Amino acid sequence: MTAAIPSSLDSFFELRARGSTVGRELRGAVATLLTVAYILFVNPDIPRKAGVLFAGYFV
């Protein structure tokens, strides 16, 4: 990664003024992505084990 990309991201989003860094924001984005992926993968199984029908779950 070149130094221009983090510098331009920092200036556009004002990360340094908000007390953050590009690396910290990227780690947060990856953690959020993994959390959402886990929820989307596991959540449909929870109502099914409780006996809720798939059609009734989304109505």
Backbone as JSON, one array per atom type, in Angstrom:
{
  "sequence": "MTAAIPSSLDSFFELRARGSTVGRELRGAVATLLTVAYILFVNPDIPRKAGVLFAGYFV",
  "N": [[0.86, -1.18, 0.0], [0.62, 2.16, -0.86], [1.84, 5.28, 0.45], [0.21, 7.36, -0.24], [-2.47, 6.59, -0.4], [-3.43, 5.97, 2.34], [-3.0, 8.57, 3.32], [-4.69, 10.17, 1.74], [-7.16, 9.05, 2.42], [-7.19, 9.67, 5.12], [-7.25, 12.47, 5.03], [-9.68, 12.89, 3.69], [-11.7, 11.67, 5.31], [-11.06, 12.77, 7.71], [-9.65, 11.39, 9.76], [-7.49, 11.5, 11.6], [-8.11, 13.78, 13.04], [-10.29, 12.89, 14.4], [-9.23, 11.08, 16.09], [-8.4, 8.57, 15.15], [-7.06, 5.95, 13.0], [-6.15, 4.84, 9.67], [-5.59, 2.11, 9.61], [-6.83, 1.23, 11.99], [-9.51, 1.75, 11.39], [-9.85, 0.01, 9.2], [-9.48, -2.48, 10.47], [-11.71, -2.41, 12.15], [-13.72, -2.45, 10.22], [-13.34, -4.99, 9.09], [-13.88, -6.6, 11.32], [-16.59, -5.98, 11.7], [-17.67, -6.93, 9.27], [-17.14, -9.7, 9.52], [-18.71, -10.27, 11.77], [-21.34, -9.71, 10.86], [-21.48, -11.58, 8.79], [-21.36, -13.95, 10.28], [-23.75, -13.74, 11.78], [-25.67, -13.8, 9.72], [-25.24, -16.37, 8.82], [-25.72, -18.08, 11.05], [-28.12, -17.23, 12.28], [-30.6, -18.03, 10.84], [-30.82, -20.69, 11.58], [-31.48, -20.77, 14.27], [-34.32, -20.04, 14.82], [-35.42, -22.19, 13.42], [-34.66, -24.44, 14.88], [-36.18, -23.96, 17.09], [-38.65, -24.57, 16.21], [-40.08, -22.84, 14.6], [-41.73, -22.01, 11.64], [-40.31, -21.42, 8.4], [-41.65, -19.66, 6.64], [-43.33, -18.24, 8.37], [-41.53, -16.91, 9.89], [-40.56, -14.64, 8.61], [-42.76, -13.04, 8.25]],
  "CA": [[0.0, 0.0, 0.0], [1.43, 3.37, -0.92], [1.54, 6.26, 1.49], [-0.78, 8.32, -0.73], [-3.84, 6.12, -0.12], [-3.82, 6.31, 3.71], [-3.01, 10.02, 3.49], [-5.91, 10.73, 1.15], [-8.3, 8.61, 3.24], [-7.14, 10.44, 6.36], [-7.7, 13.84, 4.78], [-11.08, 12.9, 3.28], [-12.57, 11.33, 6.44], [-10.53, 13.46, 8.89], [-9.45, 10.35, 10.77], [-6.57, 11.94, 12.65], [-8.82, 14.75, 13.88], [-11.24, 12.13, 15.21], [-8.48, 10.19, 16.96], [-8.35, 7.22, 14.59], [-6.11, 5.74, 11.91], [-6.69, 4.03, 8.58], [-5.5, 0.72, 10.04], [-7.87, 0.96, 12.99], [-10.79, 1.72, 10.68], [-9.9, -1.22, 8.42], [-9.72, -3.59, 11.42], [-13.11, -2.32, 12.56], [-14.56, -2.88, 9.09], [-13.23, -6.45, 8.97], [-14.61, -7.18, 12.45], [-18.02, -5.82, 11.41], [-18.0, -7.85, 8.19], [-17.17, -11.07, 10.05], [-19.87, -10.38, 12.66], [-22.55, -9.79, 10.03], [-21.46, -12.87, 8.1], [-21.7, -14.96, 11.28], [-25.18, -13.62, 12.09], [-26.44, -14.27, 8.57], [-25.07, -17.81, 8.7], [-26.24, -18.81, 12.21], [-29.45, -16.81, 12.69], [-31.72, -18.81, 10.33], [-30.88, -21.99, 12.24], [-32.03, -20.63, 15.62], [-35.78, -20.24, 14.82], [-35.75, -23.52, 12.91], [-34.51, -25.37, 16.01], [-37.26, -23.68, 18.02], [-39.89, -25.04, 15.62], [-40.75, -21.79, 13.84], [-41.7, -22.25, 10.2], [-39.55, -20.42, 7.66], [-42.58, -18.66, 6.09], [-43.82, -17.42, 9.47], [-40.42, -16.18, 10.49], [-40.36, -13.36, 7.93], [-44.03, -12.34, 8.07]],
  "C": [[0.9, 1.23, 0.0], [0.99, 4.34, 0.17], [0.45, 7.23, 1.06], [-2.2, 7.89, -0.38], [-4.23, 6.39, 1.33], [-3.89, 7.81, 3.95], [-4.28, 10.63, 2.92], [-7.14, 10.29, 1.92], [-8.36, 9.41, 4.53], [-7.64, 11.86, 6.13], [-9.18, 13.89, 4.41], [-12.01, 12.67, 4.48], [-12.15, 12.01, 7.74], [-10.31, 12.49, 10.05], [-8.58, 10.82, 11.92], [-7.26, 12.93, 13.59], [-9.82, 14.05, 14.8], [-10.55, 11.11, 16.12], [-8.4, 8.76, 16.46], [-7.26, 7.16, 13.53], [-6.77, 4.89, 10.84], [-6.67, 2.56, 8.98], [-6.57, 0.35, 11.05], [-9.25, 0.87, 12.33], [-10.93, 0.45, 9.84], [-10.13, -2.44, 9.31], [-11.16, -3.58, 11.9], [-14.05, -2.78, 11.46], [-14.52, -4.39, 8.93], [-13.99, -7.13, 10.1], [-16.12, -7.1, 12.22], [-18.47, -6.78, 10.32], [-18.1, -9.29, 8.7], [-18.36, -11.28, 10.98], [-21.16, -10.52, 11.87], [-22.62, -11.12, 9.3], [-21.84, -14.0, 9.05], [-23.2, -14.93, 11.59], [-26.02, -14.15, 10.94], [-26.35, -15.78, 8.4], [-25.78, -18.56, 9.81], [-27.7, -18.47, 12.5], [-30.6, -17.63, 12.1], [-31.87, -20.16, 11.02], [-31.55, -21.9, 13.61], [-33.55, -20.77, 15.63], [-36.18, -21.63, 14.34], [-35.65, -24.55, 14.04], [-35.61, -25.17, 17.04], [-38.61, -24.11, 17.46], [-40.66, -24.01, 14.84], [-40.62, -22.1, 12.36], [-41.0, -21.11, 9.49], [-40.46, -19.31, 7.15], [-43.08, -17.73, 7.19], [-42.75, -16.56, 10.11], [-40.26, -14.79, 9.89], [-41.65, -12.58, 7.72], [-44.24, -11.38, 9.21]]
}
